[in-house]
Amino acid sequence: MMGRVKCRDAVTDRENQIRESKHAYHSGLEPSIRAAASTYGITCGTLRDQLRGAQPRSAAHEKEQLLTLAEEKSIVRFCETLDDLGHLLQAKMVKAFAMSLPPPHRRRQRGKHWMTHFLNSYPAITAKYSQCLDQQWANANDPAILKDFFCKVYHFSLYIYFKLILITIAWKTCQNAQCTTRKHLQYG
């Protein structure tokens, strides 16, 4: 099971800490790798690897990402615009927008947990998405909306019931008259 994905800002803060600790070690402000790492709150192994030329996580795995950082920012702006206009933020709509962003040669199907991971990366969007779900839940419990829905279902079922009665009557009339052709029988 995968753990909670960290916010992009938290990842950037960590990379800034690594960058500052590297600078402190190279400039001689810190006498050792261990001292520089403990001063900036990162592990000694991480700083040592970075000094040997390892790339930060965001840069090392950039080619494996389905979307570039600019495309993700576009999705965030899209979600914020939808929210500002008062529309509900729907996962299906966000996924469709995300699929339309990359060029055709880079388009791949998003996994079933893609939306969850995306929301974990952008907490501001998560709050808006949760508010939409709360609003939908509130609407589902509104007695007036429920009554209207069931009234429509009832009227539609009556309509279908009477259509079936008319078809049955027409069919029996035709059988009683022993019609050879049933072109006059209409089903709609």
TIRO-2110 file (N, C-alpha, C; in Angstrom, 1 decimal):
// TIRO-2110
0.9, -1.2, 0.0, N, 1, A
0.0, 0.0, 0.0, CA, 1, A
0.9, 1.2, 0.0, C, 1, A
0.5, 2.2, -0.8, N, 2, A
1.3, 3.4, -0.9, CA, 2, A
0.9, 4.4, 0.1, C, 2, A
1.9, 5.1, 0.7, N, 3, A
1.7, 6.1, 1.7, CA, 3, A
1.1, 7.4, 1.1, C, 3, A
0.8, 8.3, 1.9, N, 4, A
0.2, 9.6, 1.5, CA, 4, A
1.3, 10.4, 0.7, C, 4, A
0.9, 10.9, -0.4, N, 5, A
1.8, 11.6, -1.3, CA, 5, A
1.9, 13.0, -0.7, C, 5, A
3.1, 13.5, -0.7, N, 6, A
3.4, 14.8, -0.1, CA, 6, A
3.0, 15.9, -1.0, C, 6, A
2.7, 17.1, -0.5, N, 7, A
2.3, 18.2, -1.2, CA, 7, A
3.5, 18.7, -2.0, C, 7, A
3.3, 19.2, -3.2, N, 8, A
4.4, 19.7, -4.1, CA, 8, A
5.3, 20.8, -3.3, C, 8, A
4.6, 21.6, -2.5, N, 9, A
5.4, 22.7, -1.8, CA, 9, A
6.3, 22.1, -0.8, C, 9, A
5.9, 21.0, -0.1, N, 10, A
6.7, 20.3, 0.9, CA, 10, A
7.9, 19.7, 0.2, C, 10, A
7.7, 19.1, -1.0, N, 11, A
8.9, 18.5, -1.7, CA, 11, A
9.8, 19.7, -2.1, C, 11, A
9.3, 20.8, -2.6, N, 12, A
10.2, 21.9, -2.9, CA, 12, A
11.0, 22.4, -1.7, C, 12, A
10.3, 22.5, -0.6, N, 13, A
11.0, 23.0, 0.7, CA, 13, A
12.2, 22.0, 1.0, C, 13, A
11.9, 20.7, 0.9, N, 14, A
13.0, 19.7, 1.2, CA, 14, A
14.1, 19.9, 0.2, C, 14, A
13.8, 20.1, -1.1, N, 15, A
14.9, 20.3, -2.1, CA, 15, A
15.7, 21.6, -1.8, C, 15, A
15.0, 22.6, -1.3, N, 16, A
15.7, 23.9, -0.9, CA, 16, A
16.6, 23.6, 0.3, C, 16, A
16.2, 22.8, 1.2, N, 17, A
17.0, 22.4, 2.4, CA, 17, A
18.3, 21.7, 1.9, C, 17, A
18.1, 20.8, 1.0, N, 18, A
19.3, 20.0, 0.4, CA, 18, A
20.2, 21.0, -0.3, C, 18, A
19.7, 21.9, -1.1, N, 19, A
20.5, 22.9, -1.8, CA, 19, A
21.3, 23.7, -0.9, C, 19, A
20.6, 24.2, 0.2, N, 20, A
21.3, 25.1, 1.2, CA, 20, A
22.4, 24.3, 1.9, C, 20, A
22.1, 23.0, 2.3, N, 21, A
23.1, 22.3, 3.0, CA, 21, A
24.3, 22.0, 2.1, C, 21, A
24.1, 21.7, 0.8, N, 22, A
25.2, 21.6, -0.2, CA, 22, A
26.1, 22.8, -0.2, C, 22, A
25.4, 24.0, -0.3, N, 23, A
26.1, 25.2, -0.4, CA, 23, A
26.9, 25.5, 0.9, C, 23, A
26.3, 25.2, 2.1, N, 24, A
27.0, 25.3, 3.3, CA, 24, A
28.3, 24.4, 3.4, C, 24, A
28.2, 23.2, 2.9, N, 25, A
29.3, 22.3, 2.9, CA, 25, A
30.4, 22.8, 2.0, C, 25, A
30.0, 23.1, 0.8, N, 26, A
31.0, 23.6, -0.2, CA, 26, A
31.7, 24.9, 0.1, C, 26, A
30.9, 25.8, 0.8, N, 27, A
31.5, 27.1, 1.1, CA, 27, A
32.3, 27.0, 2.4, C, 27, A
32.3, 25.9, 3.1, N, 28, A
33.1, 25.7, 4.4, CA, 28, A
32.3, 26.2, 5.6, C, 28, A
31.1, 26.6, 5.5, N, 29, A
30.3, 27.0, 6.7, CA, 29, A
30.1, 25.8, 7.6, C, 29, A
30.0, 24.6, 7.1, N, 30, A
29.9, 23.4, 7.9, CA, 30, A
31.1, 22.6, 7.6, C, 30, A
31.7, 22.0, 8.7, N, 31, A
33.0, 21.3, 8.6, CA, 31, A
32.8, 19.9, 7.9, C, 31, A
31.6, 19.3, 8.1, N, 32, A
31.5, 17.9, 7.5, CA, 32, A
30.1, 17.8, 6.9, C, 32, A
30.0, 16.7, 6.2, N, 33, A
28.7, 16.3, 5.6, CA, 33, A
27.6, 16.1, 6.7, C, 33, A
28.1, 15.4, 7.7, N, 34, A
27.1, 15.1, 8.8, CA, 34, A
26.7, 16.3, 9.5, C, 34, A
27.5, 17.3, 9.7, N, 35, A
27.2, 18.6, 10.4, CA, 35, A
26.2, 19.4, 9.5, C, 35, A
26.5, 19.4, 8.2, N, 36, A
25.7, 20.2, 7.3, CA, 36, A
24.3, 19.5, 7.2, C, 36, A
24.2, 18.2, 7.2, N, 37, A
22.9, 17.5, 7.1, CA, 37, A
22.1, 17.8, 8.4, C, 37, A
22.7, 17.7, 9.5, N, 38, A
22.0, 17.8, 10.8, CA, 38, A
21.5, 19.3, 11.0, C, 38, A
22.3, 20.3, 10.5, N, 39, A
22.0, 21.7, 10.6, CA, 39, A
20.7, 22.0, 9.8, C, 39, A
20.6, 21.4, 8.6, N, 40, A
19.5, 21.7, 7.7, CA, 40, A
18.3, 20.6, 7.8, C, 40, A
18.5, 19.7, 8.7, N, 41, A
17.4, 18.7, 8.9, CA, 41, A
17.1, 17.7, 7.9, C, 41, A
18.2, 17.3, 7.2, N, 42, A
18.1, 16.2, 6.2, CA, 42, A
19.0, 15.1, 6.7, C, 42, A
18.9, 13.9, 6.0, N, 43, A
19.7, 12.8, 6.4, CA, 43, A
21.1, 12.9, 5.8, C, 43, A
22.1, 12.3, 6.5, N, 44, A
23.5, 12.4, 6.0, CA, 44, A
23.6, 11.7, 4.7, C, 44, A
22.9, 10.6, 4.5, N, 45, A
23.0, 9.8, 3.3, CA, 45, A
22.4, 10.6, 2.1, C, 45, A
21.4, 11.3, 2.3, N, 46, A
20.8, 12.1, 1.2, CA, 46, A
21.8, 13.2, 0.8, C, 46, A
22.4, 13.9, 1.7, N, 47, A
23.3, 14.9, 1.3, CA, 47, A
24.5, 14.3, 0.6, C, 47, A
25.0, 13.2, 1.2, N, 48, A
26.2, 12.5, 0.5, CA, 48, A
25.9, 12.2, -0.9, C, 48, A
24.7, 11.6, -1.1, N, 49, A
24.3, 11.2, -2.5, CA, 49, A
24.2, 12.4, -3.4, C, 49, A
23.6, 13.5, -2.9, N, 50, A
23.5, 14.7, -3.7, CA, 50, A
24.8, 15.3, -4.0, C, 50, A
25.8, 15.2, -3.1, N, 51, A
27.1, 15.7, -3.4, CA, 51, A
27.8, 14.9, -4.4, C, 51, A
27.5, 13.6, -4.5, N, 52, A
28.1, 12.7, -5.5, CA, 52, A
27.4, 12.8, -6.9, C, 52, A
26.4, 13.6, -7.0, N, 53, A
25.8, 13.9, -8.3, CA, 53, A
24.4, 13.3, -8.5, C, 53, A
23.8, 12.7, -7.4, N, 54, A
22.4, 12.2, -7.6, CA, 54, A
21.5, 13.4, -7.8, C, 54, A
20.4, 13.2, -8.6, N, 55, A
19.5, 14.2, -8.9, CA, 55, A
18.4, 14.2, -7.8, C, 55, A
17.7, 15.4, -7.6, N, 56, A
16.6, 15.4, -6.7, CA, 56, A
15.5, 14.5, -7.3, C, 56, A
14.6, 14.0, -6.4, N, 57, A
13.5, 13.1, -6.9, CA, 57, A
12.7, 13.7, -8.0, C, 57, A
12.3, 15.0, -7.9, N, 58, A
11.5, 15.5, -9.0, CA, 58, A
12.2, 15.5, -10.3, C, 58, A
13.5, 15.7, -10.3, N, 59, A
14.2, 15.7, -11.6, CA, 59, A
14.5, 14.3, -12.1, C, 59, A
14.8, 13.4, -11.1, N, 60, A
15.2, 12.1, -11.5, CA, 60, A
14.1, 11.3, -12.1, C, 60, A
12.8, 11.5, -11.7, N, 61, A
11.7, 10.8, -12.2, CA, 61, A
10.8, 11.6, -13.1, C, 61, A
11.3, 12.7, -13.6, N, 62, A
10.5, 13.6, -14.4, CA, 62, A
10.0, 12.9, -15.7, C, 62, A
10.8, 12.0, -16.3, N, 63, A
10.4, 11.3, -17.5, CA, 63, A
9.3, 10.3, -17.3, C, 63, A
9.2, 9.9, -16.0, N, 64, A
8.2, 8.8, -15.7, CA, 64, A
6.8, 9.4, -15.5, C, 64, A
6.7, 10.8, -15.3, N, 65, A
5.5, 11.4, -15.0, CA, 65, A
4.5, 11.4, -16.2, C, 65, A
3.2, 11.3, -15.9, N, 66, A
2.3, 11.4, -17.0, CA, 66, A
2.1, 12.8, -17.5, C, 66, A
2.2, 13.7, -16.6, N, 67, A
2.1, 15.2, -16.9, CA, 67, A
3.3, 16.0, -16.5, C, 67, A
3.6, 17.0, -17.2, N, 68, A
4.7, 17.9, -16.8, CA, 68, A
4.1, 18.8, -15.7, C, 68, A
5.1, 19.5, -15.1, N, 69, A
4.7, 20.4, -14.0, CA, 69, A
3.8, 21.5, -14.6, C, 69, A
4.1, 22.0, -15.8, N, 70, A
3.2, 23.1, -16.4, CA, 70, A
1.8, 22.5, -16.6, C, 70, A
1.7, 21.3, -17.1, N, 71, A
0.4, 20.7, -17.3, CA, 71, A
-0.4, 20.5, -16.0, C, 71, A
0.3, 20.1, -15.0, N, 72, A
-0.4, 20.0, -13.7, CA, 72, A
-0.9, 21.4, -13.2, C, 72, A
-0.1, 22.4, -13.4, N, 73, A
-0.5, 23.8, -13.0, CA, 73, A
-1.7, 24.2, -13.8, C, 73, A
-1.8, 23.8, -15.1, N, 74, A
-3.0, 24.1, -15.9, CA, 74, A
-4.2, 23.4, -15.3, C, 74, A
-4.1, 22.2, -14.8, N, 75, A
-5.2, 21.5, -14.2, CA, 75, A
-5.6, 22.2, -13.0, C, 75, A
-4.7, 22.6, -12.2, N, 76, A
-5.0, 23.4, -10.9, CA, 76, A
-5.8, 24.6, -11.3, C, 76, A
-5.3, 25.4, -12.3, N, 77, A
-6.0, 26.6, -12.7, CA, 77, A
-7.4, 26.3, -13.2, C, 77, A
-7.5, 25.2, -14.0, N, 78, A
-8.8, 24.7, -14.5, CA, 78, A
-9.8, 24.5, -13.3, C, 78, A
-9.3, 23.8, -12.3, N, 79, A
-10.1, 23.4, -11.1, CA, 79, A
-10.5, 24.7, -10.4, C, 79, A
-9.6, 25.6, -10.2, N, 80, A
-9.9, 26.9, -9.5, CA, 80, A
-10.9, 27.7, -10.3, C, 80, A
-10.8, 27.7, -11.6, N, 81, A
-11.7, 28.5, -12.5, CA, 81, A
-13.1, 27.9, -12.4, C, 81, A
-13.2, 26.5, -12.4, N, 82, A
-14.5, 25.9, -12.3, CA, 82, A
-15.1, 26.2, -10.9, C, 82, A
-14.3, 26.2, -9.9, N, 83, A
-14.8, 26.5, -8.5, CA, 83, A
-15.3, 28.0, -8.5, C, 83, A
-14.5, 28.9, -9.1, N, 84, A
-14.9, 30.3, -9.1, CA, 84, A
-16.2, 30.6, -9.8, C, 84, A
-16.4, 29.8, -10.8, N, 85, A
-17.7, 29.9, -11.6, CA, 85, A
-18.9, 29.2, -10.9, C, 85, A
-18.6, 28.5, -9.8, N, 86, A
-19.7, 27.9, -9.1, CA, 86, A
-20.0, 26.5, -9.6, C, 86, A
-19.2, 25.9, -10.4, N, 87, A
-19.4, 24.5, -10.9, CA, 87, A
-18.8, 23.5, -9.9, C, 87, A
-19.5, 22.3, -9.9, N, 88, A
-19.0, 21.3, -9.0, CA, 88, A
-17.7, 20.7, -9.7, C, 88, A
-16.8, 20.3, -8.9, N, 89, A
-15.5, 19.7, -9.4, CA, 89, A
-15.7, 18.2, -9.4, C, 89, A
-15.8, 17.7, -10.6, N, 90, A
-16.1, 16.3, -10.9, CA, 90, A
-14.8, 15.6, -11.3, C, 90, A
-14.5, 14.4, -10.8, N, 91, A
-13.3, 13.7, -11.1, CA, 91, A
-13.3, 13.4, -12.6, C, 91, A
-14.4, 13.0, -13.2, N, 92, A
-14.5, 12.6, -14.6, CA, 92, A
-14.1, 13.8, -15.5, C, 92, A
-14.5, 15.0, -15.1, N, 93, A
-14.2, 16.2, -15.9, CA, 93, A
-12.7, 16.6, -15.8, C, 93, A
-12.2, 16.5, -14.5, N, 94, A
-10.8, 16.8, -14.3, CA, 94, A
-9.9, 15.8, -15.1, C, 94, A
-10.3, 14.5, -15.1, N, 95, A
-9.5, 13.5, -15.8, CA, 95, A
-9.6, 13.7, -17.3, C, 95, A
-10.7, 14.1, -17.8, N, 96, A
-10.9, 14.4, -19.2, CA, 96, A
-10.0, 15.6, -19.6, C, 96, A
-10.0, 16.6, -18.8, N, 97, A
-9.1, 17.8, -19.1, CA, 97, A
-7.6, 17.3, -19.0, C, 97, A
-7.3, 16.5, -18.1, N, 98, A
-5.9, 16.0, -18.0, CA, 98, A
-5.5, 15.2, -19.2, C, 98, A
-6.4, 14.4, -19.7, N, 99, A
-6.1, 13.6, -20.9, CA, 99, A
-6.0, 14.5, -22.2, C, 99, A
-6.6, 15.7, -22.2, N, 100, A
-6.6, 16.5, -23.4, CA, 100, A
-5.3, 17.4, -23.4, C, 100, A
-4.6, 17.5, -22.3, N, 101, A
-3.4, 18.4, -22.3, CA, 101, A
-2.2, 17.9, -23.0, C, 101, A
-1.7, 16.7, -22.8, N, 102, A
-0.5, 16.3, -23.5, CA, 102, A
-0.7, 16.1, -24.9, C, 102, A
0.4, 16.2, -25.7, N, 103, A
0.2, 15.9, -27.1, CA, 103, A
-0.1, 14.4, -27.4, C, 103, A
-0.7, 14.0, -28.5, N, 104, A
-1.2, 12.7, -28.7, CA, 104, A
-0.2, 11.6, -28.5, C, 104, A
1.1, 11.8, -28.8, N, 105, A
2.1, 10.7, -28.6, CA, 105, A
2.4, 10.5, -27.1, C, 105, A
2.0, 11.4, -26.2, N, 106, A
2.3, 11.2, -24.8, CA, 106, A
1.0, 10.9, -24.0, C, 106, A
-0.1, 10.8, -24.7, N, 107, A
-1.4, 10.5, -23.9, CA, 107, A
-1.4, 9.0, -23.5, C, 107, A
-1.7, 8.8, -22.3, N, 108, A
-1.9, 7.5, -21.7, CA, 108, A
-3.1, 7.5, -20.8, C, 108, A
-3.7, 6.4, -20.6, N, 109, A
-4.9, 6.3, -19.8, CA, 109, A
-4.4, 6.5, -18.3, C, 109, A
-5.2, 7.3, -17.6, N, 110, A
-4.9, 7.6, -16.2, CA, 110, A
-5.5, 6.4, -15.4, C, 110, A
-4.7, 6.0, -14.3, N, 111, A
-5.2, 4.9, -13.5, CA, 111, A
-6.3, 5.3, -12.6, C, 111, A
-6.9, 4.3, -11.9, N, 112, A
-8.1, 4.5, -11.1, CA, 112, A
-7.8, 5.4, -9.9, C, 112, A
-6.6, 5.4, -9.5, N, 113, A
-6.2, 6.2, -8.3, CA, 113, A
-5.5, 7.5, -8.7, C, 113, A
-5.5, 7.8, -10.0, N, 114, A
-4.8, 9.1, -10.4, CA, 114, A
-5.3, 10.3, -9.7, C, 114, A
-6.7, 10.4, -9.7, N, 115, A
-7.3, 11.6, -9.1, CA, 115, A
-6.9, 11.7, -7.6, C, 115, A
-6.9, 10.6, -6.9, N, 116, A
-6.5, 10.7, -5.5, CA, 116, A
-5.1, 11.2, -5.3, C, 116, A
-4.2, 10.7, -6.1, N, 117, A
-2.8, 11.1, -6.0, CA, 117, A
-2.6, 12.6, -6.4, C, 117, A
-3.4, 13.0, -7.4, N, 118, A
-3.3, 14.4, -7.9, CA, 118, A
-3.8, 15.3, -6.8, C, 118, A
-5.0, 14.9, -6.1, N, 119, A
-5.5, 15.7, -5.1, CA, 119, A
-4.6, 15.8, -3.9, C, 119, A
-3.9, 14.7, -3.6, N, 120, A
-2.9, 14.7, -2.5, CA, 120, A
-1.8, 15.6, -2.8, C, 120, A
-1.4, 15.8, -4.0, N, 121, A
-0.3, 16.7, -4.4, CA, 121, A
-0.7, 18.1, -4.3, C, 121, A
-2.0, 18.4, -4.4, N, 122, A
-2.5, 19.8, -4.3, CA, 122, A
-3.6, 19.9, -3.3, C, 122, A
-3.2, 20.2, -2.0, N, 123, A
-4.2, 20.3, -1.0, CA, 123, A
-5.3, 21.3, -1.2, C, 123, A
-5.0, 22.4, -1.8, N, 124, A
-6.0, 23.5, -2.0, CA, 124, A
-7.2, 22.9, -2.9, C, 124, A
-6.8, 22.1, -3.9, N, 125, A
-7.8, 21.5, -4.8, CA, 125, A
-8.6, 20.5, -4.0, C, 125, A
-7.9, 19.8, -3.1, N, 126, A
-8.6, 18.7, -2.3, CA, 126, A
-9.7, 19.3, -1.5, C, 126, A
-9.5, 20.5, -0.9, N, 127, A
-10.5, 21.1, -0.1, CA, 127, A
-11.7, 21.5, -1.0, C, 127, A
-11.5, 22.0, -2.2, N, 128, A
-12.6, 22.4, -3.1, CA, 128, A
-13.4, 21.1, -3.5, C, 128, A
-12.6, 20.0, -3.8, N, 129, A
-13.3, 18.8, -4.2, CA, 129, A
-14.1, 18.2, -3.1, C, 129, A
-13.6, 18.3, -1.9, N, 130, A
-14.4, 17.8, -0.7, CA, 130, A
-15.6, 18.7, -0.5, C, 130, A
-15.5, 20.0, -0.7, N, 131, A
-16.7, 20.8, -0.5, CA, 131, A
-17.8, 20.5, -1.6, C, 131, A
-17.3, 20.1, -2.8, N, 132, A
-18.3, 19.7, -3.8, CA, 132, A
-19.0, 18.4, -3.4, C, 132, A
-18.3, 17.5, -2.9, N, 133, A
-18.9, 16.2, -2.4, CA, 133, A
-19.8, 16.5, -1.3, C, 133, A
-19.5, 17.4, -0.3, N, 134, A
-20.4, 17.8, 0.7, CA, 134, A
-21.7, 18.4, 0.2, C, 134, A
-21.5, 19.2, -0.8, N, 135, A
-22.7, 19.9, -1.4, CA, 135, A
-23.6, 18.9, -2.1, C, 135, A
-23.0, 17.9, -2.8, N, 136, A
-23.8, 16.9, -3.4, CA, 136, A
-24.5, 16.0, -2.4, C, 136, A
-23.8, 15.7, -1.3, N, 137, A
-24.4, 14.9, -0.2, CA, 137, A
-25.6, 15.7, 0.4, C, 137, A
-25.4, 17.0, 0.6, N, 138, A
-26.5, 17.8, 1.1, CA, 138, A
-27.7, 17.9, 0.2, C, 138, A
-27.4, 18.0, -1.1, N, 139, A
-28.5, 18.0, -2.1, CA, 139, A
-29.2, 16.6, -2.1, C, 139, A
-28.5, 15.6, -1.9, N, 140, A
-29.1, 14.2, -1.9, CA, 140, A
-30.1, 14.0, -0.7, C, 140, A
-29.8, 14.8, 0.4, N, 141, A
-30.7, 14.7, 1.6, CA, 141, A
-31.8, 15.8, 1.7, C, 141, A
-31.9, 16.6, 0.6, N, 142, A
-32.9, 17.6, 0.6, CA, 142, A
-34.2, 17.0, 0.3, C, 142, A
-35.2, 17.1, 1.2, N, 143, A
-36.5, 16.5, 0.9, CA, 143, A
-37.2, 17.0, -0.3, C, 143, A
-37.1, 18.2, -0.6, N, 144, A
-37.8, 18.8, -1.8, CA, 144, A
-37.2, 18.2, -3.1, C, 144, A
-35.9, 18.1, -3.2, N, 145, A
-35.3, 17.5, -4.3, CA, 145, A
-35.6, 16.0, -4.5, C, 145, A
-35.6, 15.3, -3.4, N, 146, A
-36.0, 13.9, -3.4, CA, 146, A
-37.5, 13.7, -3.8, C, 146, A
-38.4, 14.5, -3.3, N, 147, A
-39.8, 14.4, -3.7, CA, 147, A
-40.0, 14.7, -5.1, C, 147, A
-39.3, 15.7, -5.7, N, 148, A
-39.4, 16.1, -7.1, CA, 148, A
-38.9, 14.9, -7.9, C, 148, A
-37.8, 14.3, -7.5, N, 149, A
-37.2, 13.2, -8.3, CA, 149, A
-38.2, 12.0, -8.3, C, 149, A
-38.8, 11.6, -7.2, N, 150, A
-39.7, 10.5, -7.2, CA, 150, A
-41.0, 10.8, -7.9, C, 150, A
-41.4, 12.1, -7.9, N, 151, A
-42.6, 12.5, -8.6, CA, 151, A
-42.4, 12.3, -10.1, C, 151, A
-41.2, 12.7, -10.6, N, 152, A
-40.8, 12.5, -12.0, CA, 152, A
-40.8, 11.0, -12.3, C, 152, A
-40.2, 10.2, -11.5, N, 153, A
-40.2, 8.7, -11.7, CA, 153, A
-41.6, 8.2, -11.8, C, 153, A
-42.5, 8.6, -10.9, N, 154, A
-43.9, 8.1, -10.8, CA, 154, A
-44.6, 8.5, -12.1, C, 154, A
-44.4, 9.8, -12.6, N, 155, A
-45.1, 10.2, -13.8, CA, 155, A
-44.6, 9.5, -15.0, C, 155, A
-43.3, 9.2, -15.1, N, 156, A
-42.7, 8.5, -16.2, CA, 156, A
-43.2, 7.1, -16.2, C, 156, A
-43.3, 6.4, -15.0, N, 157, A
-43.8, 5.0, -15.0, CA, 157, A
-45.3, 5.0, -15.4, C, 157, A
-46.1, 6.0, -15.0, N, 158, A
-47.5, 6.0, -15.5, CA, 158, A
-47.5, 6.2, -17.0, C, 158, A
-46.7, 7.0, -17.6, N, 159, A
-46.6, 7.2, -19.0, CA, 159, A
-46.3, 5.9, -19.7, C, 159, A
-45.3, 5.2, -19.2, N, 160, A
-45.0, 3.9, -19.8, CA, 160, A
-46.1, 2.9, -19.6, C, 160, A
-46.7, 2.9, -18.5, N, 161, A
-47.8, 1.9, -18.2, CA, 161, A
-48.9, 2.1, -19.2, C, 161, A
-49.4, 3.4, -19.4, N, 162, A
-50.5, 3.7, -20.3, CA, 162, A
-50.1, 3.4, -21.8, C, 162, A
-48.8, 3.6, -22.1, N, 163, A
-48.4, 3.2, -23.5, CA, 163, A
-48.5, 1.7, -23.7, C, 163, A
-48.1, 0.9, -22.7, N, 164, A
-48.2, -0.5, -22.8, CA, 164, A
-49.7, -1.0, -22.9, C, 164, A
-50.6, -0.3, -22.1, N, 165, A
-52.0, -0.6, -22.2, CA, 165, A
-52.5, -0.4, -23.6, C, 165, A
-52.2, 0.8, -24.2, N, 166, A
-52.6, 1.1, -25.5, CA, 166, A
-52.1, 0.1, -26.6, C, 166, A
-50.8, -0.3, -26.4, N, 167, A
-50.3, -1.3, -27.4, CA, 167, A
-51.0, -2.6, -27.2, C, 167, A
-51.3, -3.0, -26.0, N, 168, A
-52.0, -4.3, -25.8, CA, 168, A
-53.4, -4.2, -26.4, C, 168, A
-54.1, -3.1, -26.2, N, 169, A
-55.4, -3.0, -26.7, CA, 169, A
-55.4, -3.0, -28.3, C, 169, A
-54.5, -2.3, -28.8, N, 170, A
-54.3, -2.3, -30.3, CA, 170, A
-54.0, -3.7, -30.8, C, 170, A
-53.1, -4.5, -30.1, N, 171, A
-52.8, -5.8, -30.5, CA, 171, A
-54.0, -6.8, -30.4, C, 171, A
-54.7, -6.7, -29.3, N, 172, A
-55.9, -7.5, -29.2, CA, 172, A
-57.0, -7.2, -30.2, C, 172, A
-57.2, -5.9, -30.5, N, 173, A
-58.1, -5.5, -31.5, CA, 173, A
-57.7, -6.1, -32.9, C, 173, A
-56.5, -6.0, -33.2, N, 174, A
-56.0, -6.6, -34.5, CA, 174, A
-56.2, -8.1, -34.5, C, 174, A
-55.9, -8.8, -33.4, N, 175, A
-56.1, -10.2, -33.4, CA, 175, A
-57.6, -10.6, -33.5, C, 175, A
-58.5, -9.8, -32.8, N, 176, A
-59.9, -10.1, -32.9, CA, 176, A
-60.4, -9.9, -34.3, C, 176, A
-59.9, -8.9, -35.0, N, 177, A
-60.4, -8.6, -36.4, CA, 177, A
-59.6, -9.5, -37.4, C, 177, A
-58.7, -10.2, -36.9, N, 178, A
-57.9, -11.2, -37.7, CA, 178, A
-57.3, -10.4, -38.9, C, 178, A
-56.6, -9.4, -38.5, N, 179, A
-55.9, -8.6, -39.5, CA, 179, A
-54.7, -9.4, -40.2, C, 179, A
-54.6, -9.3, -41.5, N, 180, A
-53.5, -9.9, -42.1, CA, 180, A
-52.3, -9.0, -42.2, C, 180, A
-52.5, -7.8, -42.1, N, 181, A
-51.4, -6.8, -42.1, CA, 181, A
-51.5, -6.0, -40.8, C, 181, A
-50.4, -5.7, -40.2, N, 182, A
-50.4, -4.9, -39.0, CA, 182, A
-49.7, -3.5, -39.2, C, 182, A
-49.8, -3.0, -40.4, N, 183, A
-49.1, -1.7, -40.7, CA, 183, A
-49.8, -0.6, -39.9, C, 183, A
-51.1, -0.7, -39.6, N, 184, A
-51.8, 0.3, -38.9, CA, 184, A
-51.4, 0.4, -37.4, C, 184, A
-50.8, -0.6, -36.9, N, 185, A
-50.4, -0.7, -35.5, CA, 185, A
-49.2, 0.1, -35.2, C, 185, A
-49.3, 1.1, -34.4, N, 186, A
-48.2, 2.0, -34.1, CA, 186, A
-47.8, 1.7, -32.6, C, 186, A
-46.5, 1.7, -32.4, N, 187, A
-46.0, 1.4, -31.1, CA, 187, A
-45.4, 2.7, -30.4, C, 187, A
-45.7, 3.8, -30.8, N, 188, A
-45.1, 5.0, -30.1, CA, 188, A
-46.1, 6.0, -30.0, C, 188, A
END
